[in-house]
Amino acid sequence: MLDYDYEKDASLNLKKTISRQEANEIALKEFSGGTPISWELTDDNNQSIWEVKMIHGKHKHTVKINARTKAVI
């Protein structure tokens, strides 16, 4: 799911962001044993952020990743 705000002058530059697959791999390294269930690419204060929602047993976790630098937030 892509979050696009038509009111903003700037938009997500998909050529400069990591793919969903790469975000998925980073999230799995960060939260070992979890299962990704949803992915959302958003623009947060001119920063492209992947939010990967994961589930492990009965617990849900969200891993936020800077979509340009690959850093976990």
Distance bins in CASP14 RR format, pairs under 12 A and 6 or more apart:
PFRMAT RR
TARGET T0000
AUTHOR 0000-0000-0000
RMODE 2
METHOD distances of the structure
MODEL  1
1 12 0 0 0 0 0 1 0 0 0 0 0
1 20 0 0 0 0 0 1 0 0 0 0 0
1 38 1 0 0 1 0 0 0 0 0 0 0
1 39 1 0 0 1 0 0 0 0 0 0 0
1 40 1 0 1 0 0 0 0 0 0 0 0
1 41 1 0 0 1 0 0 0 0 0 0 0
1 42 0 0 0 0 1 0 0 0 0 0 0
1 50 0 0 0 0 0 1 0 0 0 0 0
1 51 0 0 0 0 1 0 0 0 0 0 0
1 52 0 0 0 0 0 1 0 0 0 0 0
1 53 0 0 0 0 0 1 0 0 0 0 0
2 11 0 0 0 0 1 0 0 0 0 0 0
2 12 1 0 0 1 0 0 0 0 0 0 0
2 14 0 0 0 0 1 0 0 0 0 0 0
2 17 0 0 0 0 0 1 0 0 0 0 0
2 20 0 0 0 0 0 1 0 0 0 0 0
2 39 0 0 0 0 1 0 0 0 0 0 0
2 40 1 0 0 1 0 0 0 0 0 0 0
2 41 1 0 1 0 0 0 0 0 0 0 0
2 42 0 0 0 0 1 0 0 0 0 0 0
2 43 0 0 0 0 1 0 0 0 0 0 0
2 48 0 0 0 0 0 1 0 0 0 0 0
2 49 0 0 0 0 0 1 0 0 0 0 0
2 50 0 0 0 0 0 1 0 0 0 0 0
2 51 0 0 0 0 0 1 0 0 0 0 0
2 67 0 0 0 0 0 1 0 0 0 0 0
3 11 0 0 0 0 0 1 0 0 0 0 0
3 12 1 0 0 1 0 0 0 0 0 0 0
3 39 0 0 0 0 0 1 0 0 0 0 0
3 40 1 0 0 1 0 0 0 0 0 0 0
3 41 1 0 0 1 0 0 0 0 0 0 0
3 42 1 0 1 0 0 0 0 0 0 0 0
3 43 1 0 0 1 0 0 0 0 0 0 0
3 44 0 0 0 0 1 0 0 0 0 0 0
3 48 0 0 0 0 0 1 0 0 0 0 0
3 49 0 0 0 0 1 0 0 0 0 0 0
3 50 0 0 0 0 0 1 0 0 0 0 0
3 51 0 0 0 0 1 0 0 0 0 0 0
3 67 0 0 0 0 0 1 0 0 0 0 0
4 10 0 0 0 0 0 1 0 0 0 0 0
4 11 1 0 0 1 0 0 0 0 0 0 0
4 12 1 0 0 1 0 0 0 0 0 0 0
4 13 0 0 0 0 0 1 0 0 0 0 0
4 14 0 0 0 0 0 1 0 0 0 0 0
4 40 0 0 0 0 0 1 0 0 0 0 0
4 41 0 0 0 0 1 0 0 0 0 0 0
4 42 0 0 0 0 1 0 0 0 0 0 0
4 43 1 0 0 1 0 0 0 0 0 0 0
4 48 0 0 0 0 0 1 0 0 0 0 0
5 11 1 0 0 1 0 0 0 0 0 0 0
5 12 0 0 0 0 1 0 0 0 0 0 0
5 42 0 0 0 0 1 0 0 0 0 0 0
5 43 1 0 0 1 0 0 0 0 0 0 0
5 44 0 0 0 0 0 1 0 0 0 0 0
5 46 0 0 0 0 0 1 0 0 0 0 0
6 43 0 0 0 0 0 1 0 0 0 0 0
7 43 0 0 0 0 0 1 0 0 0 0 0
8 42 0 0 0 0 0 1 0 0 0 0 0
8 43 1 0 0 1 0 0 0 0 0 0 0
8 44 0 0 0 0 0 1 0 0 0 0 0
8 45 0 0 0 0 0 1 0 0 0 0 0
8 46 0 0 0 0 1 0 0 0 0 0 0
9 43 0 0 0 0 0 1 0 0 0 0 0
9 46 0 0 0 0 0 1 0 0 0 0 0
10 16 0 0 0 0 0 1 0 0 0 0 0
10 43 1 0 0 1 0 0 0 0 0 0 0
10 44 0 0 0 0 0 1 0 0 0 0 0
10 45 0 0 0 0 0 1 0 0 0 0 0
10 46 1 0 0 1 0 0 0 0 0 0 0
10 47 0 0 0 0 0 1 0 0 0 0 0
10 48 0 0 0 0 0 1 0 0 0 0 0
11 17 0 0 0 0 0 1 0 0 0 0 0
11 41 0 0 0 0 0 1 0 0 0 0 0
11 42 0 0 0 0 0 1 0 0 0 0 0
11 43 1 0 0 1 0 0 0 0 0 0 0
11 46 0 0 0 0 0 1 0 0 0 0 0
11 48 0 0 0 0 1 0 0 0 0 0 0
12 18 0 0 0 0 0 1 0 0 0 0 0
12 40 0 0 0 0 0 1 0 0 0 0 0
12 41 1 0 0 1 0 0 0 0 0 0 0
12 42 0 0 0 0 1 0 0 0 0 0 0
12 43 1 0 1 0 0 0 0 0 0 0 0
12 44 0 0 0 0 0 1 0 0 0 0 0
12 46 0 0 0 0 1 0 0 0 0 0 0
12 47 0 0 0 0 0 1 0 0 0 0 0
12 48 1 0 1 0 0 0 0 0 0 0 0
12 49 0 0 0 0 1 0 0 0 0 0 0
12 50 0 0 0 0 0 1 0 0 0 0 0
12 67 0 0 0 0 1 0 0 0 0 0 0
12 68 0 0 0 0 0 1 0 0 0 0 0
13 41 0 0 0 0 0 1 0 0 0 0 0
13 43 0 0 0 0 1 0 0 0 0 0 0
13 46 0 0 0 0 0 1 0 0 0 0 0
13 47 0 0 0 0 0 1 0 0 0 0 0
13 48 1 0 0 1 0 0 0 0 0 0 0
13 67 0 0 0 0 1 0 0 0 0 0 0
13 68 0 0 0 0 1 0 0 0 0 0 0
14 20 0 0 0 0 0 1 0 0 0 0 0
14 41 0 0 0 0 1 0 0 0 0 0 0
14 43 0 0 0 0 0 1 0 0 0 0 0
14 48 0 0 0 0 1 0 0 0 0 0 0
14 50 0 0 0 0 0 1 0 0 0 0 0
14 67 0 0 0 0 1 0 0 0 0 0 0
14 68 0 0 0 0 0 1 0 0 0 0 0
15 48 0 0 0 0 0 1 0 0 0 0 0
15 67 0 0 0 0 0 1 0 0 0 0 0
15 68 0 0 0 0 0 1 0 0 0 0 0
16 41 0 0 0 0 0 1 0 0 0 0 0
16 47 0 0 0 0 0 1 0 0 0 0 0
16 48 1 0 0 1 0 0 0 0 0 0 0
16 66 0 0 0 0 0 1 0 0 0 0 0
16 67 0 0 0 0 1 0 0 0 0 0 0
16 68 1 0 1 0 0 0 0 0 0 0 0
16 69 0 0 0 0 0 1 0 0 0 0 0
17 23 0 0 0 0 1 0 0 0 0 0 0
17 41 1 0 0 1 0 0 0 0 0 0 0
17 42 0 0 0 0 0 1 0 0 0 0 0
17 43 0 0 0 0 0 1 0 0 0 0 0
17 47 0 0 0 0 0 1 0 0 0 0 0
17 48 1 0 1 0 0 0 0 0 0 0 0
17 49 0 0 0 0 1 0 0 0 0 0 0
17 50 1 0 0 1 0 0 0 0 0 0 0
17 65 0 0 0 0 1 0 0 0 0 0 0
17 66 0 0 0 0 1 0 0 0 0 0 0
17 67 1 1 0 0 0 0 0 0 0 0 0
17 68 1 0 0 1 0 0 0 0 0 0 0
17 69 0 0 0 0 0 1 0 0 0 0 0
17 70 0 0 0 0 1 0 0 0 0 0 0
18 24 0 0 0 0 1 0 0 0 0 0 0
18 25 0 0 0 0 1 0 0 0 0 0 0
18 26 1 0 0 1 0 0 0 0 0 0 0
18 27 0 0 0 0 0 1 0 0 0 0 0
18 39 0 0 0 0 0 1 0 0 0 0 0
18 41 0 0 0 0 1 0 0 0 0 0 0
18 48 0 0 0 0 1 0 0 0 0 0 0
18 49 0 0 0 0 0 1 0 0 0 0 0
18 50 1 0 0 1 0 0 0 0 0 0 0
18 52 0 0 0 0 0 1 0 0 0 0 0
18 65 1 0 0 1 0 0 0 0 0 0 0
18 66 0 0 0 0 1 0 0 0 0 0 0
18 67 1 0 1 0 0 0 0 0 0 0 0
18 68 1 0 0 1 0 0 0 0 0 0 0
18 69 0 0 0 0 1 0 0 0 0 0 0
18 70 1 0 0 1 0 0 0 0 0 0 0
18 71 0 0 0 0 0 1 0 0 0 0 0
19 25 0 0 0 0 1 0 0 0 0 0 0
19 26 0 0 0 0 0 1 0 0 0 0 0
19 39 0 0 0 0 0 1 0 0 0 0 0
19 41 0 0 0 0 1 0 0 0 0 0 0
19 48 0 0 0 0 0 1 0 0 0 0 0
19 50 0 0 0 0 1 0 0 0 0 0 0
19 65 0 0 0 0 0 1 0 0 0 0 0
19 67 0 0 0 0 1 0 0 0 0 0 0
19 70 0 0 0 0 0 1 0 0 0 0 0
20 26 0 0 0 0 0 1 0 0 0 0 0
20 27 0 0 0 0 0 1 0 0 0 0 0
20 36 0 0 0 0 1 0 0 0 0 0 0
20 38 0 0 0 0 0 1 0 0 0 0 0
20 39 1 0 1 0 0 0 0 0 0 0 0
20 40 0 0 0 0 1 0 0 0 0 0 0
20 41 1 0 0 1 0 0 0 0 0 0 0
20 50 1 0 0 1 0 0 0 0 0 0 0
20 51 0 0 0 0 0 1 0 0 0 0 0
20 52 0 0 0 0 1 0 0 0 0 0 0
20 65 0 0 0 0 0 1 0 0 0 0 0
20 67 0 0 0 0 1 0 0 0 0 0 0
21 27 0 0 0 0 0 1 0 0 0 0 0
21 28 0 0 0 0 0 1 0 0 0 0 0
21 36 0 0 0 0 0 1 0 0 0 0 0
21 39 0 0 0 0 1 0 0 0 0 0 0
21 50 0 0 0 0 0 1 0 0 0 0 0
21 52 0 0 0 0 0 1 0 0 0 0 0
22 28 0 0 0 0 0 1 0 0 0 0 0
22 29 0 0 0 0 0 1 0 0 0 0 0
22 39 0 0 0 0 0 1 0 0 0 0 0
22 41 0 0 0 0 0 1 0 0 0 0 0
22 50 0 0 0 0 1 0 0 0 0 0 0
22 52 0 0 0 0 0 1 0 0 0 0 0
22 65 0 0 0 0 1 0 0 0 0 0 0
22 66 0 0 0 0 0 1 0 0 0 0 0
22 67 0 0 0 0 1 0 0 0 0 0 0
22 68 0 0 0 0 0 1 0 0 0 0 0
22 70 1 0 0 1 0 0 0 0 0 0 0
23 29 0 0 0 0 0 1 0 0 0 0 0
23 30 0 0 0 0 0 1 0 0 0 0 0
23 36 0 0 0 0 1 0 0 0 0 0 0
23 38 0 0 0 0 0 1 0 0 0 0 0
23 39 1 0 0 1 0 0 0 0 0 0 0
23 40 0 0 0 0 1 0 0 0 0 0 0
23 41 0 0 0 0 1 0 0 0 0 0 0
23 42 0 0 0 0 0 1 0 0 0 0 0
23 48 0 0 0 0 0 1 0 0 0 0 0
23 49 0 0 0 0 1 0 0 0 0 0 0
23 50 1 1 0 0 0 0 0 0 0 0 0
23 51 0 0 0 0 1 0 0 0 0 0 0
23 52 1 0 1 0 0 0 0 0 0 0 0
23 53 0 0 0 0 0 1 0 0 0 0 0
23 54 0 0 0 0 0 1 0 0 0 0 0
23 63 0 0 0 0 1 0 0 0 0 0 0
23 64 0 0 0 0 1 0 0 0 0 0 0
23 65 1 0 1 0 0 0 0 0 0 0 0
23 66 0 0 0 0 1 0 0 0 0 0 0
23 67 1 0 0 1 0 0 0 0 0 0 0
23 68 0 0 0 0 0 1 0 0 0 0 0
23 70 0 0 0 0 1 0 0 0 0 0 0
23 71 0 0 0 0 0 1 0 0 0 0 0
23 72 0 0 0 0 0 1 0 0 0 0 0
23 73 0 0 0 0 0 1 0 0 0 0 0
24 30 0 0 0 0 0 1 0 0 0 0 0
24 31 0 0 0 0 0 1 0 0 0 0 0
24 34 0 0 0 0 0 1 0 0 0 0 0
24 35 0 0 0 0 0 1 0 0 0 0 0
24 36 1 0 1 0 0 0 0 0 0 0 0
24 37 0 0 0 0 0 1 0 0 0 0 0
24 38 0 0 0 0 0 1 0 0 0 0 0
24 39 1 0 0 1 0 0 0 0 0 0 0
24 41 0 0 0 0 0 1 0 0 0 0 0
24 50 0 0 0 0 1 0 0 0 0 0 0
24 51 0 0 0 0 0 1 0 0 0 0 0
24 52 1 0 0 1 0 0 0 0 0 0 0
24 53 0 0 0 0 0 1 0 0 0 0 0
24 54 0 0 0 0 1 0 0 0 0 0 0
24 63 0 0 0 0 1 0 0 0 0 0 0
24 65 0 0 0 0 1 0 0 0 0 0 0
25 31 0 0 0 0 0 1 0 0 0 0 0
25 32 0 0 0 0 0 1 0 0 0 0 0
25 36 0 0 0 0 1 0 0 0 0 0 0
25 39 0 0 0 0 0 1 0 0 0 0 0
25 50 0 0 0 0 0 1 0 0 0 0 0
25 52 0 0 0 0 1 0 0 0 0 0 0
25 63 0 0 0 0 0 1 0 0 0 0 0
25 65 0 0 0 0 0 1 0 0 0 0 0
25 70 0 0 0 0 1 0 0 0 0 0 0
25 72 0 0 0 0 0 1 0 0 0 0 0
26 32 0 0 0 0 0 1 0 0 0 0 0
26 36 0 0 0 0 0 1 0 0 0 0 0
26 39 0 0 0 0 0 1 0 0 0 0 0
26 50 0 0 0 0 1 0 0 0 0 0 0
26 52 0 0 0 0 1 0 0 0 0 0 0
26 54 0 0 0 0 0 1 0 0 0 0 0
26 63 1 0 0 1 0 0 0 0 0 0 0
26 64 0 0 0 0 0 1 0 0 0 0 0
26 65 1 0 1 0 0 0 0 0 0 0 0
26 66 0 0 0 0 1 0 0 0 0 0 0
26 67 0 0 0 0 0 1 0 0 0 0 0
26 69 0 0 0 0 0 1 0 0 0 0 0
26 70 1 0 0 1 0 0 0 0 0 0 0
26 71 0 0 0 0 1 0 0 0 0 0 0
26 72 1 0 0 1 0 0 0 0 0 0 0
26 73 0 0 0 0 0 1 0 0 0 0 0
27 33 0 0 0 0 0 1 0 0 0 0 0
27 34 0 0 0 0 1 0 0 0 0 0 0
27 35 0 0 0 0 0 1 0 0 0 0 0
27 36 1 0 0 1 0 0 0 0 0 0 0
27 37 0 0 0 0 0 1 0 0 0 0 0
27 38 0 0 0 0 0 1 0 0 0 0 0
27 39 0 0 0 0 1 0 0 0 0 0 0
27 40 0 0 0 0 0 1 0 0 0 0 0
27 50 1 0 0 1 0 0 0 0 0 0 0
27 51 0 0 0 0 1 0 0 0 0 0 0
27 52 1 1 0 0 0 0 0 0 0 0 0
27 53 0 0 0 0 1 0 0 0 0 0 0
27 54 1 0 0 1 0 0 0 0 0 0 0
27 55 0 0 0 0 0 1 0 0 0 0 0
27 56 0 0 0 0 0 1 0 0 0 0 0
27 61 0 0 0 0 1 0 0 0 0 0 0
27 62 0 0 0 0 1 0 0 0 0 0 0
27 63 1 0 1 0 0 0 0 0 0 0 0
27 64 0 0 0 0 1 0 0 0 0 0 0
27 65 1 0 0 1 0 0 0 0 0 0 0
27 70 0 0 0 0 0 1 0 0 0 0 0
27 72 0 0 0 0 1 0 0 0 0 0 0
27 73 0 0 0 0 0 1 0 0 0 0 0
28 34 1 0 0 1 0 0 0 0 0 0 0
28 35 0 0 0 0 1 0 0 0 0 0 0
28 36 1 0 0 1 0 0 0 0 0 0 0
28 52 0 0 0 0 1 0 0 0 0 0 0
28 54 0 0 0 0 1 0 0 0 0 0 0
28 56 0 0 0 0 0 1 0 0 0 0 0
28 61 0 0 0 0 0 1 0 0 0 0 0
28 63 0 0 0 0 1 0 0 0 0 0 0
28 65 0 0 0 0 0 1 0 0 0 0 0
28 72 0 0 0 0 0 1 0 0 0 0 0
29 36 0 0 0 0 0 1 0 0 0 0 0
29 52 0 0 0 0 0 1 0 0 0 0 0
29 54 0 0 0 0 0 1 0 0 0 0 0
29 63 0 0 0 0 1 0 0 0 0 0 0
29 65 0 0 0 0 0 1 0 0 0 0 0
29 70 0 0 0 0 0 1 0 0 0 0 0
29 72 0 0 0 0 1 0 0 0 0 0 0
30 36 0 0 0 0 0 1 0 0 0 0 0
30 50 0 0 0 0 0 1 0 0 0 0 0
30 52 0 0 0 0 1 0 0 0 0 0 0
30 54 0 0 0 0 1 0 0 0 0 0 0
30 56 0 0 0 0 0 1 0 0 0 0 0
30 61 0 0 0 0 1 0 0 0 0 0 0
30 62 0 0 0 0 0 1 0 0 0 0 0
30 63 1 0 1 0 0 0 0 0 0 0 0
30 64 0 0 0 0 1 0 0 0 0 0 0
30 65 0 0 0 0 1 0 0 0 0 0 0
30 70 0 0 0 0 0 1 0 0 0 0 0
30 71 0 0 0 0 0 1 0 0 0 0 0
30 72 1 0 1 0 0 0 0 0 0 0 0
30 73 0 0 0 0 0 1 0 0 0 0 0
31 37 0 0 0 0 0 1 0 0 0 0 0
31 52 0 0 0 0 1 0 0 0 0 0 0
31 53 0 0 0 0 0 1 0 0 0 0 0
31 54 1 0 1 0 0 0 0 0 0 0 0
31 55 0 0 0 0 1 0 0 0 0 0 0
31 56 1 0 0 1 0 0 0 0 0 0 0
31 57 0 0 0 0 0 1 0 0 0 0 0
31 59 0 0 0 0 0 1 0 0 0 0 0
31 60 0 0 0 0 0 1 0 0 0 0 0
31 61 1 0 1 0 0 0 0 0 0 0 0
31 62 0 0 0 0 1 0 0 0 0 0 0
31 63 1 0 1 0 0 0 0 0 0 0 0
31 64 0 0 0 0 0 1 0 0 0 0 0
31 65 0 0 0 0 0 1 0 0 0 0 0
31 72 0 0 0 0 1 0 0 0 0 0 0
32 54 0 0 0 0 0 1 0 0 0 0 0
32 56 0 0 0 0 1 0 0 0 0 0 0
32 61 0 0 0 0 0 1 0 0 0 0 0
32 63 0 0 0 0 0 1 0 0 0 0 0
33 54 0 0 0 0 1 0 0 0 0 0 0
33 55 0 0 0 0 1 0 0 0 0 0 0
33 56 1 0 1 0 0 0 0 0 0 0 0
33 57 0 0 0 0 1 0 0 0 0 0 0
33 59 0 0 0 0 0 1 0 0 0 0 0
33 61 0 0 0 0 0 1 0 0 0 0 0
34 52 0 0 0 0 0 1 0 0 0 0 0
34 53 0 0 0 0 0 1 0 0 0 0 0
34 54 1 0 1 0 0 0 0 0 0 0 0
34 55 1 0 0 1 0 0 0 0 0 0 0
34 56 1 0 1 0 0 0 0 0 0 0 0
34 57 0 0 0 0 1 0 0 0 0 0 0
34 59 0 0 0 0 1 0 0 0 0 0 0
34 60 0 0 0 0 0 1 0 0 0 0 0
34 61 1 0 0 1 0 0 0 0 0 0 0
34 62 0 0 0 0 0 1 0 0 0 0 0
34 63 0 0 0 0 1 0 0 0 0 0 0
35 52 0 0 0 0 0 1 0 0 0 0 0
35 53 0 0 0 0 1 0 0 0 0 0 0
35 54 1 0 0 1 0 0 0 0 0 0 0
35 55 1 0 1 0 0 0 0 0 0 0 0
35 56 1 0 0 1 0 0 0 0 0 0 0
35 57 0 0 0 0 1 0 0 0 0 0 0
35 59 0 0 0 0 0 1 0 0 0 0 0
35 60 0 0 0 0 0 1 0 0 0 0 0
35 61 0 0 0 0 0 1 0 0 0 0 0
36 50 0 0 0 0 0 1 0 0 0 0 0
36 51 0 0 0 0 0 1 0 0 0 0 0
36 52 1 0 1 0 0 0 0 0 0 0 0
36 53 1 0 0 1 0 0 0 0 0 0 0
36 54 1 0 1 0 0 0 0 0 0 0 0
36 55 0 0 0 0 1 0 0 0 0 0 0
36 56 0 0 0 0 0 1 0 0 0 0 0
36 60 0 0 0 0 0 1 0 0 0 0 0
36 61 0 0 0 0 0 1 0 0 0 0 0
36 62 0 0 0 0 0 1 0 0 0 0 0
36 63 0 0 0 0 1 0 0 0 0 0 0
36 65 0 0 0 0 0 1 0 0 0 0 0
37 51 0 0 0 0 0 1 0 0 0 0 0
37 52 0 0 0 0 1 0 0 0 0 0 0
37 53 1 0 1 0 0 0 0 0 0 0 0
37 54 1 0 0 1 0 0 0 0 0 0 0
37 55 1 0 1 0 0 0 0 0 0 0 0
37 56 0 0 0 0 0 1 0 0 0 0 0
37 57 0 0 0 0 0 1 0 0 0 0 0
37 59 0 0 0 0 0 1 0 0 0 0 0
37 60 0 0 0 0 1 0 0 0 0 0 0
37 61 0 0 0 0 0 1 0 0 0 0 0
37 62 0 0 0 0 0 1 0 0 0 0 0
37 63 0 0 0 0 0 1 0 0 0 0 0
38 50 0 0 0 0 0 1 0 0 0 0 0
38 51 0 0 0 0 1 0 0 0 0 0 0
38 52 1 0 0 1 0 0 0 0 0 0 0
38 53 1 0 1 0 0 0 0 0 0 0 0
38 54 0 0 0 0 1 0 0 0 0 0 0
38 55 0 0 0 0 1 0 0 0 0 0 0
38 60 0 0 0 0 1 0 0 0 0 0 0
38 61 0 0 0 0 0 1 0 0 0 0 0
38 62 0 0 0 0 1 0 0 0 0 0 0
38 63 0 0 0 0 0 1 0 0 0 0 0
39 49 0 0 0 0 0 1 0 0 0 0 0
39 50 1 0 0 1 0 0 0 0 0 0 0
39 51 1 0 0 1 0 0 0 0 0 0 0
39 52 1 0 1 0 0 0 0 0 0 0 0
39 53 1 0 0 1 0 0 0 0 0 0 0
39 54 0 0 0 0 0 1 0 0 0 0 0
39 62 0 0 0 0 0 1 0 0 0 0 0
39 63 0 0 0 0 0 1 0 0 0 0 0
39 64 0 0 0 0 0 1 0 0 0 0 0
39 65 0 0 0 0 0 1 0 0 0 0 0
39 67 0 0 0 0 0 1 0 0 0 0 0
40 48 0 0 0 0 0 1 0 0 0 0 0
40 49 0 0 0 0 1 0 0 0 0 0 0
40 50 1 0 0 1 0 0 0 0 0 0 0
40 51 1 0 1 0 0 0 0 0 0 0 0
40 52 0 0 0 0 1 0 0 0 0 0 0
40 53 1 0 0 1 0 0 0 0 0 0 0
40 62 0 0 0 0 1 0 0 0 0 0 0
40 63 0 0 0 0 0 1 0 0 0 0 0
40 64 0 0 0 0 1 0 0 0 0 0 0
40 65 0 0 0 0 0 1 0 0 0 0 0
40 67 0 0 0 0 0 1 0 0 0 0 0
41 47 0 0 0 0 0 1 0 0 0 0 0
41 48 1 0 0 1 0 0 0 0 0 0 0
41 49 1 0 0 1 0 0 0 0 0 0 0
41 50 1 0 1 0 0 0 0 0 0 0 0
41 51 1 0 0 1 0 0 0 0 0 0 0
41 52 0 0 0 0 0 1 0 0 0 0 0
41 64 0 0 0 0 0 1 0 0 0 0 0
41 65 0 0 0 0 1 0 0 0 0 0 0
41 66 0 0 0 0 0 1 0 0 0 0 0
41 67 1 0 0 1 0 0 0 0 0 0 0
41 68 0 0 0 0 0 1 0 0 0 0 0
42 48 1 0 0 1 0 0 0 0 0 0 0
42 49 1 0 1 0 0 0 0 0 0 0 0
42 50 0 0 0 0 1 0 0 0 0 0 0
42 51 1 0 0 1 0 0 0 0 0 0 0
42 52 0 0 0 0 0 1 0 0 0 0 0
42 62 0 0 0 0 0 1 0 0 0 0 0
42 64 0 0 0 0 1 0 0 0 0 0 0
42 65 0 0 0 0 0 1 0 0 0 0 0
42 66 0 0 0 0 0 1 0 0 0 0 0
42 67 0 0 0 0 1 0 0 0 0 0 0
42 73 0 0 0 0 0 1 0 0 0 0 0
43 49 1 0 0 1 0 0 0 0 0 0 0
43 50 0 0 0 0 0 1 0 0 0 0 0
43 51 0 0 0 0 0 1 0 0 0 0 0
43 66 0 0 0 0 0 1 0 0 0 0 0
43 67 0 0 0 0 1 0 0 0 0 0 0
43 68 0 0 0 0 0 1 0 0 0 0 0
44 50 0 0 0 0 0 1 0 0 0 0 0
44 51 0 0 0 0 1 0 0 0 0 0 0
44 64 0 0 0 0 1 0 0 0 0 0 0
44 65 0 0 0 0 0 1 0 0 0 0 0
44 66 0 0 0 0 1 0 0 0 0 0 0
44 67 0 0 0 0 0 1 0 0 0 0 0
44 73 0 0 0 0 1 0 0 0 0 0 0
45 66 0 0 0 0 0 1 0 0 0 0 0
45 73 0 0 0 0 0 1 0 0 0 0 0
46 66 0 0 0 0 0 1 0 0 0 0 0
46 67 0 0 0 0 0 1 0 0 0 0 0
46 68 0 0 0 0 0 1 0 0 0 0 0
47 64 0 0 0 0 0 1 0 0 0 0 0
47 65 0 0 0 0 0 1 0 0 0 0 0
47 66 1 0 0 1 0 0 0 0 0 0 0
47 67 0 0 0 0 1 0 0 0 0 0 0
47 68 1 0 0 1 0 0 0 0 0 0 0
47 69 0 0 0 0 1 0 0 0 0 0 0
47 71 0 0 0 0 0 1 0 0 0 0 0
47 73 0 0 0 0 1 0 0 0 0 0 0
48 64 0 0 0 0 0 1 0 0 0 0 0
48 65 0 0 0 0 1 0 0 0 0 0 0
48 66 1 0 0 1 0 0 0 0 0 0 0
48 67 1 1 0 0 0 0 0 0 0 0 0
48 68 1 0 1 0 0 0 0 0 0 0 0
48 69 0 0 0 0 1 0 0 0 0 0 0
48 70 0 0 0 0 0 1 0 0 0 0 0
48 71 0 0 0 0 0 1 0 0 0 0 0
48 73 0 0 0 0 0 1 0 0 0 0 0
49 62 0 0 0 0 0 1 0 0 0 0 0
49 63 0 0 0 0 0 1 0 0 0 0 0
49 64 1 0 1 0 0 0 0 0 0 0 0
49 65 1 0 0 1 0 0 0 0 0 0 0
49 66 1 0 0 1 0 0 0 0 0 0 0
49 67 1 0 0 1 0 0 0 0 0 0 0
49 68 0 0 0 0 1 0 0 0 0 0 0
49 69 0 0 0 0 0 1 0 0 0 0 0
49 70 0 0 0 0 0 1 0 0 0 0 0
49 71 0 0 0 0 0 1 0 0 0 0 0
49 72 0 0 0 0 0 1 0 0 0 0 0
49 73 1 0 0 1 0 0 0 0 0 0 0
50 62 0 0 0 0 0 1 0 0 0 0 0
50 63 0 0 0 0 1 0 0 0 0 0 0
50 64 1 0 0 1 0 0 0 0 0 0 0
50 65 1 0 1 0 0 0 0 0 0 0 0
50 66 0 0 0 0 1 0 0 0 0 0 0
50 67 1 0 1 0 0 0 0 0 0 0 0
50 68 0 0 0 0 0 1 0 0 0 0 0
50 69 0 0 0 0 0 1 0 0 0 0 0
50 70 0 0 0 0 1 0 0 0 0 0 0
50 71 0 0 0 0 0 1 0 0 0 0 0
50 72 0 0 0 0 1 0 0 0 0 0 0
50 73 0 0 0 0 1 0 0 0 0 0 0
51 61 0 0 0 0 0 1 0 0 0 0 0
51 62 1 0 1 0 0 0 0 0 0 0 0
51 63 1 0 0 1 0 0 0 0 0 0 0
51 64 1 0 1 0 0 0 0 0 0 0 0
51 65 1 0 0 1 0 0 0 0 0 0 0
51 66 0 0 0 0 0 1 0 0 0 0 0
51 67 0 0 0 0 1 0 0 0 0 0 0
51 72 0 0 0 0 0 1 0 0 0 0 0
51 73 0 0 0 0 1 0 0 0 0 0 0
52 60 0 0 0 0 0 1 0 0 0 0 0
52 61 0 0 0 0 1 0 0 0 0 0 0
52 62 1 0 0 1 0 0 0 0 0 0 0
52 63 1 0 1 0 0 0 0 0 0 0 0
52 64 1 0 0 1 0 0 0 0 0 0 0
52 65 1 0 0 1 0 0 0 0 0 0 0
52 67 0 0 0 0 0 1 0 0 0 0 0
52 72 0 0 0 0 0 1 0 0 0 0 0
52 73 0 0 0 0 0 1 0 0 0 0 0
53 59 0 0 0 0 0 1 0 0 0 0 0
53 60 1 0 0 1 0 0 0 0 0 0 0
53 61 1 0 0 1 0 0 0 0 0 0 0
53 62 1 0 1 0 0 0 0 0 0 0 0
53 63 0 0 0 0 1 0 0 0 0 0 0
53 64 0 0 0 0 0 1 0 0 0 0 0
54 60 1 0 0 1 0 0 0 0 0 0 0
54 61 1 0 1 0 0 0 0 0 0 0 0
54 62 1 0 0 1 0 0 0 0 0 0 0
54 63 1 0 0 1 0 0 0 0 0 0 0
54 64 0 0 0 0 0 1 0 0 0 0 0
54 65 0 0 0 0 0 1 0 0 0 0 0
55 61 1 0 0 1 0 0 0 0 0 0 0
55 62 0 0 0 0 0 1 0 0 0 0 0
55 63 0 0 0 0 0 1 0 0 0 0 0
56 63 0 0 0 0 0 1 0 0 0 0 0
61 72 0 0 0 0 0 1 0 0 0 0 0
62 72 0 0 0 0 0 1 0 0 0 0 0
62 73 0 0 0 0 0 1 0 0 0 0 0
63 70 0 0 0 0 0 1 0 0 0 0 0
63 71 0 0 0 0 0 1 0 0 0 0 0
63 72 1 0 0 1 0 0 0 0 0 0 0
63 73 0 0 0 0 1 0 0 0 0 0 0
64 70 0 0 0 0 0 1 0 0 0 0 0
64 71 0 0 0 0 1 0 0 0 0 0 0
64 72 1 0 0 1 0 0 0 0 0 0 0
64 73 1 0 1 0 0 0 0 0 0 0 0
65 71 1 0 0 1 0 0 0 0 0 0 0
65 72 1 0 1 0 0 0 0 0 0 0 0
65 73 1 0 0 1 0 0 0 0 0 0 0
66 72 1 0 0 1 0 0 0 0 0 0 0
66 73 1 0 0 1 0 0 0 0 0 0 0
67 73 0 0 0 0 0 1 0 0 0 0 0
END
